[in-house]
Amino acid sequence: GTPFAAGVTATKIAKRALEMGVKQISVFIKGPGPGRETAVRSLGNAGLIIISLKDVTPLPHNGCRPPKARRV
């Protein structure tokens, strides 16, 4: 979605994690999107200590086979 939505969601998750006693987290980011940096920043600002930050976005090795050439 939007960076705003990512920030709000990350803040809610961080508050719930802090209530459960979690202080340090490892963050795994998957997929492109406008809210990636905002979400990570919100987790840190909410009081969680980010130990590691890893991008696990899947990348195709060769992708799908393209459609056959059109003959007219």
mmJSON file of the N, C-alpha and C atoms, coordinates in Angstrom:
{"data_MODEL":{"atom_site":{
"group_PDB":["ATOM","ATOM","ATOM","ATOM","ATOM","ATOM","ATOM","ATOM","ATOM","ATOM","ATOM","ATOM","ATOM","ATOM","ATOM","ATOM","ATOM","ATOM","ATOM","ATOM","ATOM","ATOM","ATOM","ATOM","ATOM","ATOM","ATOM","ATOM","ATOM","ATOM","ATOM","ATOM","ATOM","ATOM","ATOM","ATOM","ATOM","ATOM","ATOM","ATOM","ATOM","ATOM","ATOM","ATOM","ATOM","ATOM","ATOM","ATOM","ATOM","ATOM","ATOM","ATOM","ATOM","ATOM","ATOM","ATOM","ATOM","ATOM","ATOM","ATOM","ATOM","ATOM","ATOM","ATOM","ATOM","ATOM","ATOM","ATOM","ATOM","ATOM","ATOM","ATOM","ATOM","ATOM","ATOM","ATOM","ATOM","ATOM","ATOM","ATOM","ATOM","ATOM","ATOM","ATOM","ATOM","ATOM","ATOM","ATOM","ATOM","ATOM","ATOM","ATOM","ATOM","ATOM","ATOM","ATOM","ATOM","ATOM","ATOM","ATOM","ATOM","ATOM","ATOM","ATOM","ATOM","ATOM","ATOM","ATOM","ATOM","ATOM","ATOM","ATOM","ATOM","ATOM","ATOM","ATOM","ATOM","ATOM","ATOM","ATOM","ATOM","ATOM","ATOM","ATOM","ATOM","ATOM","ATOM","ATOM","ATOM","ATOM","ATOM","ATOM","ATOM","ATOM","ATOM","ATOM","ATOM","ATOM","ATOM","ATOM","ATOM","ATOM","ATOM","ATOM","ATOM","ATOM","ATOM","ATOM","ATOM","ATOM","ATOM","ATOM","ATOM","ATOM","ATOM","ATOM","ATOM","ATOM","ATOM","ATOM","ATOM","ATOM","ATOM","ATOM","ATOM","ATOM","ATOM","ATOM","ATOM","ATOM","ATOM","ATOM","ATOM","ATOM","ATOM","ATOM","ATOM","ATOM","ATOM","ATOM","ATOM","ATOM","ATOM","ATOM","ATOM","ATOM","ATOM","ATOM","ATOM","ATOM","ATOM","ATOM","ATOM","ATOM","ATOM","ATOM","ATOM","ATOM","ATOM","ATOM","ATOM","ATOM","ATOM","ATOM","ATOM","ATOM","ATOM","ATOM","ATOM","ATOM","ATOM","ATOM","ATOM","ATOM","ATOM","ATOM"],
"id":[1,2,3,4,5,6,7,8,9,10,11,12,13,14,15,16,17,18,19,20,21,22,23,24,25,26,27,28,29,30,31,32,33,34,35,36,37,38,39,40,41,42,43,44,45,46,47,48,49,50,51,52,53,54,55,56,57,58,59,60,61,62,63,64,65,66,67,68,69,70,71,72,73,74,75,76,77,78,79,80,81,82,83,84,85,86,87,88,89,90,91,92,93,94,95,96,97,98,99,100,101,102,103,104,105,106,107,108,109,110,111,112,113,114,115,116,117,118,119,120,121,122,123,124,125,126,127,128,129,130,131,132,133,134,135,136,137,138,139,140,141,142,143,144,145,146,147,148,149,150,151,152,153,154,155,156,157,158,159,160,161,162,163,164,165,166,167,168,169,170,171,172,173,174,175,176,177,178,179,180,181,182,183,184,185,186,187,188,189,190,191,192,193,194,195,196,197,198,199,200,201,202,203,204,205,206,207,208,209,210,211,212,213,214,215,216],
"type_symbol":["N","C","C","N","C","C","N","C","C","N","C","C","N","C","C","N","C","C","N","C","C","N","C","C","N","C","C","N","C","C","N","C","C","N","C","C","N","C","C","N","C","C","N","C","C","N","C","C","N","C","C","N","C","C","N","C","C","N","C","C","N","C","C","N","C","C","N","C","C","N","C","C","N","C","C","N","C","C","N","C","C","N","C","C","N","C","C","N","C","C","N","C","C","N","C","C","N","C","C","N","C","C","N","C","C","N","C","C","N","C","C","N","C","C","N","C","C","N","C","C","N","C","C","N","C","C","N","C","C","N","C","C","N","C","C","N","C","C","N","C","C","N","C","C","N","C","C","N","C","C","N","C","C","N","C","C","N","C","C","N","C","C","N","C","C","N","C","C","N","C","C","N","C","C","N","C","C","N","C","C","N","C","C","N","C","C","N","C","C","N","C","C","N","C","C","N","C","C","N","C","C","N","C","C","N","C","C","N","C","C","N","C","C","N","C","C"],
"label_atom_id":["N","CA","C","N","CA","C","N","CA","C","N","CA","C","N","CA","C","N","CA","C","N","CA","C","N","CA","C","N","CA","C","N","CA","C","N","CA","C","N","CA","C","N","CA","C","N","CA","C","N","CA","C","N","CA","C","N","CA","C","N","CA","C","N","CA","C","N","CA","C","N","CA","C","N","CA","C","N","CA","C","N","CA","C","N","CA","C","N","CA","C","N","CA","C","N","CA","C","N","CA","C","N","CA","C","N","CA","C","N","CA","C","N","CA","C","N","CA","C","N","CA","C","N","CA","C","N","CA","C","N","CA","C","N","CA","C","N","CA","C","N","CA","C","N","CA","C","N","CA","C","N","CA","C","N","CA","C","N","CA","C","N","CA","C","N","CA","C","N","CA","C","N","CA","C","N","CA","C","N","CA","C","N","CA","C","N","CA","C","N","CA","C","N","CA","C","N","CA","C","N","CA","C","N","CA","C","N","CA","C","N","CA","C","N","CA","C","N","CA","C","N","CA","C","N","CA","C","N","CA","C","N","CA","C","N","CA","C","N","CA","C","N","CA","C","N","CA","C","N","CA","C"],
"label_alt_id":[null,null,null,null,null,null,null,null,null,null,null,null,null,null,null,null,null,null,null,null,null,null,null,null,null,null,null,null,null,null,null,null,null,null,null,null,null,null,null,null,null,null,null,null,null,null,null,null,null,null,null,null,null,null,null,null,null,null,null,null,null,null,null,null,null,null,null,null,null,null,null,null,null,null,null,null,null,null,null,null,null,null,null,null,null,null,null,null,null,null,null,null,null,null,null,null,null,null,null,null,null,null,null,null,null,null,null,null,null,null,null,null,null,null,null,null,null,null,null,null,null,null,null,null,null,null,null,null,null,null,null,null,null,null,null,null,null,null,null,null,null,null,null,null,null,null,null,null,null,null,null,null,null,null,null,null,null,null,null,null,null,null,null,null,null,null,null,null,null,null,null,null,null,null,null,null,null,null,null,null,null,null,null,null,null,null,null,null,null,null,null,null,null,null,null,null,null,null,null,null,null,null,null,null,null,null,null,null,null,null,null,null,null,null,null,null],
"label_comp_id":["GLY","GLY","GLY","THR","THR","THR","PRO","PRO","PRO","PHE","PHE","PHE","ALA","ALA","ALA","ALA","ALA","ALA","GLY","GLY","GLY","VAL","VAL","VAL","THR","THR","THR","ALA","ALA","ALA","THR","THR","THR","LYS","LYS","LYS","ILE","ILE","ILE","ALA","ALA","ALA","LYS","LYS","LYS","ARG","ARG","ARG","ALA","ALA","ALA","LEU","LEU","LEU","GLU","GLU","GLU","MET","MET","MET","GLY","GLY","GLY","VAL","VAL","VAL","LYS","LYS","LYS","GLN","GLN","GLN","ILE","ILE","ILE","SER","SER","SER","VAL","VAL","VAL","PHE","PHE","PHE","ILE","ILE","ILE","LYS","LYS","LYS","GLY","GLY","GLY","PRO","PRO","PRO","GLY","GLY","GLY","PRO","PRO","PRO","GLY","GLY","GLY","ARG","ARG","ARG","GLU","GLU","GLU","THR","THR","THR","ALA","ALA","ALA","VAL","VAL","VAL","ARG","ARG","ARG","SER","SER","SER","LEU","LEU","LEU","GLY","GLY","GLY","ASN","ASN","ASN","ALA","ALA","ALA","GLY","GLY","GLY","LEU","LEU","LEU","ILE","ILE","ILE","ILE","ILE","ILE","ILE","ILE","ILE","SER","SER","SER","LEU","LEU","LEU","LYS","LYS","LYS","ASP","ASP","ASP","VAL","VAL","VAL","THR","THR","THR","PRO","PRO","PRO","LEU","LEU","LEU","PRO","PRO","PRO","HIS","HIS","HIS","ASN","ASN","ASN","GLY","GLY","GLY","CYS","CYS","CYS","ARG","ARG","ARG","PRO","PRO","PRO","PRO","PRO","PRO","LYS","LYS","LYS","ALA","ALA","ALA","ARG","ARG","ARG","ARG","ARG","ARG","VAL","VAL","VAL"],
"label_asym_id":["A","A","A","A","A","A","A","A","A","A","A","A","A","A","A","A","A","A","A","A","A","A","A","A","A","A","A","A","A","A","A","A","A","A","A","A","A","A","A","A","A","A","A","A","A","A","A","A","A","A","A","A","A","A","A","A","A","A","A","A","A","A","A","A","A","A","A","A","A","A","A","A","A","A","A","A","A","A","A","A","A","A","A","A","A","A","A","A","A","A","A","A","A","A","A","A","A","A","A","A","A","A","A","A","A","A","A","A","A","A","A","A","A","A","A","A","A","A","A","A","A","A","A","A","A","A","A","A","A","A","A","A","A","A","A","A","A","A","A","A","A","A","A","A","A","A","A","A","A","A","A","A","A","A","A","A","A","A","A","A","A","A","A","A","A","A","A","A","A","A","A","A","A","A","A","A","A","A","A","A","A","A","A","A","A","A","A","A","A","A","A","A","A","A","A","A","A","A","A","A","A","A","A","A","A","A","A","A","A","A","A","A","A","A","A","A"],
"label_entity_id":["1","1","1","1","1","1","1","1","1","1","1","1","1","1","1","1","1","1","1","1","1","1","1","1","1","1","1","1","1","1","1","1","1","1","1","1","1","1","1","1","1","1","1","1","1","1","1","1","1","1","1","1","1","1","1","1","1","1","1","1","1","1","1","1","1","1","1","1","1","1","1","1","1","1","1","1","1","1","1","1","1","1","1","1","1","1","1","1","1","1","1","1","1","1","1","1","1","1","1","1","1","1","1","1","1","1","1","1","1","1","1","1","1","1","1","1","1","1","1","1","1","1","1","1","1","1","1","1","1","1","1","1","1","1","1","1","1","1","1","1","1","1","1","1","1","1","1","1","1","1","1","1","1","1","1","1","1","1","1","1","1","1","1","1","1","1","1","1","1","1","1","1","1","1","1","1","1","1","1","1","1","1","1","1","1","1","1","1","1","1","1","1","1","1","1","1","1","1","1","1","1","1","1","1","1","1","1","1","1","1","1","1","1","1","1","1"],
"label_seq_id":[1,1,1,2,2,2,3,3,3,4,4,4,5,5,5,6,6,6,7,7,7,8,8,8,9,9,9,10,10,10,11,11,11,12,12,12,13,13,13,14,14,14,15,15,15,16,16,16,17,17,17,18,18,18,19,19,19,20,20,20,21,21,21,22,22,22,23,23,23,24,24,24,25,25,25,26,26,26,27,27,27,28,28,28,29,29,29,30,30,30,31,31,31,32,32,32,33,33,33,34,34,34,35,35,35,36,36,36,37,37,37,38,38,38,39,39,39,40,40,40,41,41,41,42,42,42,43,43,43,44,44,44,45,45,45,46,46,46,47,47,47,48,48,48,49,49,49,50,50,50,51,51,51,52,52,52,53,53,53,54,54,54,55,55,55,56,56,56,57,57,57,58,58,58,59,59,59,60,60,60,61,61,61,62,62,62,63,63,63,64,64,64,65,65,65,66,66,66,67,67,67,68,68,68,69,69,69,70,70,70,71,71,71,72,72,72],
"pdbx_PDB_ins_code":[null,null,null,null,null,null,null,null,null,null,null,null,null,null,null,null,null,null,null,null,null,null,null,null,null,null,null,null,null,null,null,null,null,null,null,null,null,null,null,null,null,null,null,null,null,null,null,null,null,null,null,null,null,null,null,null,null,null,null,null,null,null,null,null,null,null,null,null,null,null,null,null,null,null,null,null,null,null,null,null,null,null,null,null,null,null,null,null,null,null,null,null,null,null,null,null,null,null,null,null,null,null,null,null,null,null,null,null,null,null,null,null,null,null,null,null,null,null,null,null,null,null,null,null,null,null,null,null,null,null,null,null,null,null,null,null,null,null,null,null,null,null,null,null,null,null,null,null,null,null,null,null,null,null,null,null,null,null,null,null,null,null,null,null,null,null,null,null,null,null,null,null,null,null,null,null,null,null,null,null,null,null,null,null,null,null,null,null,null,null,null,null,null,null,null,null,null,null,null,null,null,null,null,null,null,null,null,null,null,null,null,null,null,null,null,null],
"Cartn_x":[0.811,0.0,0.849,0.476,1.127,2.144,3.058,4.001,3.286,2.203,1.452,0.904,0.304,-0.26,0.837,1.983,3.093,3.564,3.623,4.054,3.091,1.797,0.78,0.804,0.89,0.917,2.155,3.309,4.55,4.501,3.912,3.798,2.915,1.791,0.9,1.598,2.325,3.056,4.113,4.82,5.87,5.292,4.163,3.542,3.14,2.567,2.155,3.375,4.454,5.673,6.266,6.267,6.795,5.954,4.638,3.763,4.088,4.517,4.844,6.264,7.01,8.352,9.469,9.155,10.189,10.879,12.217,12.962,13.815,14.338,15.203,14.571,14.71,14.108,15.081,14.883,15.545,14.463,14.715,13.709,14.078,13.121,13.286,12.275,12.761,11.883,11.738,10.49,10.237,9.367,9.848,9.067,9.325,9.14,9.294,8.038,8.173,6.99,7.372,6.415,6.696,6.855,6.41,6.417,7.525,8.501,9.565,10.349,10.911,11.733,10.899,9.681,8.799,8.49,8.248,7.928,9.112,10.306,11.492,11.74,11.595,11.793,10.789,9.539,8.498,8.795,9.319,9.675,10.75,11.733,12.798,12.311,11.475,10.969,10.037,9.415,8.478,9.206,10.52,11.269,11.919,11.734,12.37,13.794,14.698,16.078,16.218,16.609,16.741,18.154,18.253,19.55,20.075,19.231,19.658,18.519,18.906,17.945,18.348,17.449,17.794,16.689,17.097,16.147,16.061,14.889,14.705,13.756,13.78,12.933,13.327,12.37,12.717,13.056,14.137,14.545,14.514,13.902,13.856,15.248,15.582,16.869,16.809,15.686,15.536,14.098,13.21,11.837,11.011,9.842,8.924,9.293,8.887,9.137,8.247,8.814,8.005,7.057,5.983,5.058,5.742,5.274,5.908,5.659,6.573,6.498,5.255,4.629,3.412,3.79,3.164,3.428,2.201,2.435,1.304,1.272],
"Cartn_y":[-1.188,0.0,1.244,2.15,3.457,3.484,4.449,4.587,4.855,5.609,5.903,4.619,3.782,2.519,1.625,1.583,0.768,1.266,2.583,3.158,2.862,3.009,2.748,1.275,0.398,-1.041,-1.42,-0.903,-1.218,-0.712,0.459,1.006,0.121,-0.34,-1.228,-2.537,-3.095,-4.343,-4.129,-3.001,-2.722,-2.593,-1.908,-1.757,-3.111,-3.963,-5.295,-6.129,-6.021,-6.772,-6.297,-4.985,-4.446,-4.906,-4.993,-5.484,-6.931,-7.704,-9.113,-9.285,-8.196,-8.264,-8.35,-8.186,-8.233,-6.875,-6.892,-5.631,-5.498,-6.635,-6.624,-7.465,-7.003,-7.719,-7.8,-8.809,-8.925,-8.698,-7.81,-7.445,-8.059,-8.754,-9.315,-8.632,-7.905,-7.179,-7.997,-8.187,-8.982,-8.187,-8.004,-7.352,-5.865,-5.319,-3.878,-3.159,-1.904,-1.153,0.197,1.106,2.456,2.553,1.554,1.67,0.927,0.432,-0.37,0.409,1.539,2.321,2.873,3.299,3.855,2.822,1.591,0.53,0.271,0.179,-0.081,1.082,2.291,3.474,3.504,3.137,3.134,2.105,0.942,-0.077,0.447,1.135,1.689,2.815,3.681,4.82,4.394,3.224,2.751,2.191,2.034,1.574,0.217,-0.427,-1.718,-1.503,-2.366,-2.297,-3.264,-2.732,-3.555,-4.126,-5.459,-6.138,-6.283,-6.798,-6.985,-6.629,-6.222,-5.83,-6.556,-7.414,-8.223,-8.131,-7.98,-7.949,-9.356,-9.969,-11.335,-11.357,-10.298,-10.216,-11.309,-12.133,-13.192,-12.611,-13.083,-12.627,-13.818,-13.657,-14.776,-15.037,-16.315,-16.667,-16.451,-16.823,-16.58,-16.217,-16.219,-15.804,-16.826,-16.396,-17.259,-17.243,-18.285,-18.359,-17.332,-16.516,-15.51,-16.168,-15.49,-16.068,-16.197,-17.187,-17.399,-16.195,-15.968,-14.813,-14.891,-13.756,-13.695,-13.669,-14.556,-14.602,-14.079,-13.12,-12.517,-12.967],
"Cartn_z":[0.0,0.0,0.0,0.877,0.943,2.077,2.041,3.156,4.484,4.436,5.663,6.275,5.442,5.929,6.506,5.854,6.351,7.712,7.87,9.144,10.27,10.002,11.025,11.426,10.456,10.733,11.538,11.151,11.859,13.294,13.511,14.863,15.731,15.186,15.944,16.291,15.339,15.584,16.661,16.594,17.572,18.978,19.111,20.434,20.998,20.158,20.614,21.014,20.242,20.565,21.892,22.123,23.375,24.566,24.387,25.455,25.805,24.811,25.033,25.577,25.673,26.242,25.224,23.954,22.91,22.855,22.89,22.855,21.597,21.109,19.938,18.834,17.596,16.47,15.293,14.474,13.176,12.131,11.19,10.195,8.846,8.238,6.903,5.993,4.982,4.07,2.793,2.353,1.154,0.19,-1.021,-2.061,-2.16,-3.359,-3.542,-3.081,-2.78,-2.381,-1.815,-1.8,-1.324,0.192,0.954,2.409,3.11,2.384,3.004,4.055,3.674,4.596,5.741,5.443,6.469,7.539,7.135,8.089,9.02,8.468,9.291,10.241,9.747,10.58,11.727,11.44,12.467,13.553,13.159,14.148,15.099,14.549,15.385,16.273,15.735,16.508,17.629,17.492,18.51,19.728,19.638,20.796,20.632,19.499,19.267,18.76,19.19,18.726,17.55,16.398,15.194,15.158,15.326,15.333,13.911,13.017,11.633,10.694,9.509,8.481,7.205,6.69,5.528,4.485,3.23,2.117,1.534,1.615,1.115,-0.082,-0.88,-2.064,-3.052,-3.487,-4.438,-5.812,-6.383,-7.714,-8.664,-9.847,-10.792,-11.374,-11.537,-12.139,-13.647,-14.254,-15.681,-16.028,-15.074,-15.314,-16.067,-16.489,-17.232,-18.714,-19.392,-20.829,-21.528,-22.425,-23.125,-24.127,-24.482,-25.461,-26.828,-27.617,-28.92,-29.828,-30.758,-31.641,-32.521,-32.743,-33.547,-35.023,-35.812,-37.254,-37.987,-38.857,-39.58,-41.012],
"occupancy":[1.0,1.0,1.0,1.0,1.0,1.0,1.0,1.0,1.0,1.0,1.0,1.0,1.0,1.0,1.0,1.0,1.0,1.0,1.0,1.0,1.0,1.0,1.0,1.0,1.0,1.0,1.0,1.0,1.0,1.0,1.0,1.0,1.0,1.0,1.0,1.0,1.0,1.0,1.0,1.0,1.0,1.0,1.0,1.0,1.0,1.0,1.0,1.0,1.0,1.0,1.0,1.0,1.0,1.0,1.0,1.0,1.0,1.0,1.0,1.0,1.0,1.0,1.0,1.0,1.0,1.0,1.0,1.0,1.0,1.0,1.0,1.0,1.0,1.0,1.0,1.0,1.0,1.0,1.0,1.0,1.0,1.0,1.0,1.0,1.0,1.0,1.0,1.0,1.0,1.0,1.0,1.0,1.0,1.0,1.0,1.0,1.0,1.0,1.0,1.0,1.0,1.0,1.0,1.0,1.0,1.0,1.0,1.0,1.0,1.0,1.0,1.0,1.0,1.0,1.0,1.0,1.0,1.0,1.0,1.0,1.0,1.0,1.0,1.0,1.0,1.0,1.0,1.0,1.0,1.0,1.0,1.0,1.0,1.0,1.0,1.0,1.0,1.0,1.0,1.0,1.0,1.0,1.0,1.0,1.0,1.0,1.0,1.0,1.0,1.0,1.0,1.0,1.0,1.0,1.0,1.0,1.0,1.0,1.0,1.0,1.0,1.0,1.0,1.0,1.0,1.0,1.0,1.0,1.0,1.0,1.0,1.0,1.0,1.0,1.0,1.0,1.0,1.0,1.0,1.0,1.0,1.0,1.0,1.0,1.0,1.0,1.0,1.0,1.0,1.0,1.0,1.0,1.0,1.0,1.0,1.0,1.0,1.0,1.0,1.0,1.0,1.0,1.0,1.0,1.0,1.0,1.0,1.0,1.0,1.0,1.0,1.0,1.0,1.0,1.0,1.0],
"B_iso_or_equiv":[0.0,0.0,0.0,0.0,0.0,0.0,0.0,0.0,0.0,0.0,0.0,0.0,0.0,0.0,0.0,0.0,0.0,0.0,0.0,0.0,0.0,0.0,0.0,0.0,0.0,0.0,0.0,0.0,0.0,0.0,0.0,0.0,0.0,0.0,0.0,0.0,0.0,0.0,0.0,0.0,0.0,0.0,0.0,0.0,0.0,0.0,0.0,0.0,0.0,0.0,0.0,0.0,0.0,0.0,0.0,0.0,0.0,0.0,0.0,0.0,0.0,0.0,0.0,0.0,0.0,0.0,0.0,0.0,0.0,0.0,0.0,0.0,0.0,0.0,0.0,0.0,0.0,0.0,0.0,0.0,0.0,0.0,0.0,0.0,0.0,0.0,0.0,0.0,0.0,0.0,0.0,0.0,0.0,0.0,0.0,0.0,0.0,0.0,0.0,0.0,0.0,0.0,0.0,0.0,0.0,0.0,0.0,0.0,0.0,0.0,0.0,0.0,0.0,0.0,0.0,0.0,0.0,0.0,0.0,0.0,0.0,0.0,0.0,0.0,0.0,0.0,0.0,0.0,0.0,0.0,0.0,0.0,0.0,0.0,0.0,0.0,0.0,0.0,0.0,0.0,0.0,0.0,0.0,0.0,0.0,0.0,0.0,0.0,0.0,0.0,0.0,0.0,0.0,0.0,0.0,0.0,0.0,0.0,0.0,0.0,0.0,0.0,0.0,0.0,0.0,0.0,0.0,0.0,0.0,0.0,0.0,0.0,0.0,0.0,0.0,0.0,0.0,0.0,0.0,0.0,0.0,0.0,0.0,0.0,0.0,0.0,0.0,0.0,0.0,0.0,0.0,0.0,0.0,0.0,0.0,0.0,0.0,0.0,0.0,0.0,0.0,0.0,0.0,0.0,0.0,0.0,0.0,0.0,0.0,0.0,0.0,0.0,0.0,0.0,0.0,0.0],
"pdbx_formal_charge":[null,null,null,null,null,null,null,null,null,null,null,null,null,null,null,null,null,null,null,null,null,null,null,null,null,null,null,null,null,null,null,null,null,null,null,null,null,null,null,null,null,null,null,null,null,null,null,null,null,null,null,null,null,null,null,null,null,null,null,null,null,null,null,null,null,null,null,null,null,null,null,null,null,null,null,null,null,null,null,null,null,null,null,null,null,null,null,null,null,null,null,null,null,null,null,null,null,null,null,null,null,null,null,null,null,null,null,null,null,null,null,null,null,null,null,null,null,null,null,null,null,null,null,null,null,null,null,null,null,null,null,null,null,null,null,null,null,null,null,null,null,null,null,null,null,null,null,null,null,null,null,null,null,null,null,null,null,null,null,null,null,null,null,null,null,null,null,null,null,null,null,null,null,null,null,null,null,null,null,null,null,null,null,null,null,null,null,null,null,null,null,null,null,null,null,null,null,null,null,null,null,null,null,null,null,null,null,null,null,null,null,null,null,null,null,null],
"auth_seq_id":[1,1,1,2,2,2,3,3,3,4,4,4,5,5,5,6,6,6,7,7,7,8,8,8,9,9,9,10,10,10,11,11,11,12,12,12,13,13,13,14,14,14,15,15,15,16,16,16,17,17,17,18,18,18,19,19,19,20,20,20,21,21,21,22,22,22,23,23,23,24,24,24,25,25,25,26,26,26,27,27,27,28,28,28,29,29,29,30,30,30,31,31,31,32,32,32,33,33,33,34,34,34,35,35,35,36,36,36,37,37,37,38,38,38,39,39,39,40,40,40,41,41,41,42,42,42,43,43,43,44,44,44,45,45,45,46,46,46,47,47,47,48,48,48,49,49,49,50,50,50,51,51,51,52,52,52,53,53,53,54,54,54,55,55,55,56,56,56,57,57,57,58,58,58,59,59,59,60,60,60,61,61,61,62,62,62,63,63,63,64,64,64,65,65,65,66,66,66,67,67,67,68,68,68,69,69,69,70,70,70,71,71,71,72,72,72],
"auth_comp_id":["GLY","GLY","GLY","THR","THR","THR","PRO","PRO","PRO","PHE","PHE","PHE","ALA","ALA","ALA","ALA","ALA","ALA","GLY","GLY","GLY","VAL","VAL","VAL","THR","THR","THR","ALA","ALA","ALA","THR","THR","THR","LYS","LYS","LYS","ILE","ILE","ILE","ALA","ALA","ALA","LYS","LYS","LYS","ARG","ARG","ARG","ALA","ALA","ALA","LEU","LEU","LEU","GLU","GLU","GLU","MET","MET","MET","GLY","GLY","GLY","VAL","VAL","VAL","LYS","LYS","LYS","GLN","GLN","GLN","ILE","ILE","ILE","SER","SER","SER","VAL","VAL","VAL","PHE","PHE","PHE","ILE","ILE","ILE","LYS","LYS","LYS","GLY","GLY","GLY","PRO","PRO","PRO","GLY","GLY","GLY","PRO","PRO","PRO","GLY","GLY","GLY","ARG","ARG","ARG","GLU","GLU","GLU","THR","THR","THR","ALA","ALA","ALA","VAL","VAL","VAL","ARG","ARG","ARG","SER","SER","SER","LEU","LEU","LEU","GLY","GLY","GLY","ASN","ASN","ASN","ALA","ALA","ALA","GLY","GLY","GLY","LEU","LEU","LEU","ILE","ILE","ILE","ILE","ILE","ILE","ILE","ILE","ILE","SER","SER","SER","LEU","LEU","LEU","LYS","LYS","LYS","ASP","ASP","ASP","VAL","VAL","VAL","THR","THR","THR","PRO","PRO","PRO","LEU","LEU","LEU","PRO","PRO","PRO","HIS","HIS","HIS","ASN","ASN","ASN","GLY","GLY","GLY","CYS","CYS","CYS","ARG","ARG","ARG","PRO","PRO","PRO","PRO","PRO","PRO","LYS","LYS","LYS","ALA","ALA","ALA","ARG","ARG","ARG","ARG","ARG","ARG","VAL","VAL","VAL"],
"auth_asym_id":["A","A","A","A","A","A","A","A","A","A","A","A","A","A","A","A","A","A","A","A","A","A","A","A","A","A","A","A","A","A","A","A","A","A","A","A","A","A","A","A","A","A","A","A","A","A","A","A","A","A","A","A","A","A","A","A","A","A","A","A","A","A","A","A","A","A","A","A","A","A","A","A","A","A","A","A","A","A","A","A","A","A","A","A","A","A","A","A","A","A","A","A","A","A","A","A","A","A","A","A","A","A","A","A","A","A","A","A","A","A","A","A","A","A","A","A","A","A","A","A","A","A","A","A","A","A","A","A","A","A","A","A","A","A","A","A","A","A","A","A","A","A","A","A","A","A","A","A","A","A","A","A","A","A","A","A","A","A","A","A","A","A","A","A","A","A","A","A","A","A","A","A","A","A","A","A","A","A","A","A","A","A","A","A","A","A","A","A","A","A","A","A","A","A","A","A","A","A","A","A","A","A","A","A","A","A","A","A","A","A","A","A","A","A","A","A"],
"auth_atom_id":["N","CA","C","N","CA","C","N","CA","C","N","CA","C","N","CA","C","N","CA","C","N","CA","C","N","CA","C","N","CA","C","N","CA","C","N","CA","C","N","CA","C","N","CA","C","N","CA","C","N","CA","C","N","CA","C","N","CA","C","N","CA","C","N","CA","C","N","CA","C","N","CA","C","N","CA","C","N","CA","C","N","CA","C","N","CA","C","N","CA","C","N","CA","C","N","CA","C","N","CA","C","N","CA","C","N","CA","C","N","CA","C","N","CA","C","N","CA","C","N","CA","C","N","CA","C","N","CA","C","N","CA","C","N","CA","C","N","CA","C","N","CA","C","N","CA","C","N","CA","C","N","CA","C","N","CA","C","N","CA","C","N","CA","C","N","CA","C","N","CA","C","N","CA","C","N","CA","C","N","CA","C","N","CA","C","N","CA","C","N","CA","C","N","CA","C","N","CA","C","N","CA","C","N","CA","C","N","CA","C","N","CA","C","N","CA","C","N","CA","C","N","CA","C","N","CA","C","N","CA","C","N","CA","C","N","CA","C","N","CA","C","N","CA","C","N","CA","C","N","CA","C"],
"pdbx_PDB_model_num":[1,1,1,1,1,1,1,1,1,1,1,1,1,1,1,1,1,1,1,1,1,1,1,1,1,1,1,1,1,1,1,1,1,1,1,1,1,1,1,1,1,1,1,1,1,1,1,1,1,1,1,1,1,1,1,1,1,1,1,1,1,1,1,1,1,1,1,1,1,1,1,1,1,1,1,1,1,1,1,1,1,1,1,1,1,1,1,1,1,1,1,1,1,1,1,1,1,1,1,1,1,1,1,1,1,1,1,1,1,1,1,1,1,1,1,1,1,1,1,1,1,1,1,1,1,1,1,1,1,1,1,1,1,1,1,1,1,1,1,1,1,1,1,1,1,1,1,1,1,1,1,1,1,1,1,1,1,1,1,1,1,1,1,1,1,1,1,1,1,1,1,1,1,1,1,1,1,1,1,1,1,1,1,1,1,1,1,1,1,1,1,1,1,1,1,1,1,1,1,1,1,1,1,1,1,1,1,1,1,1,1,1,1,1,1,1]
}}}
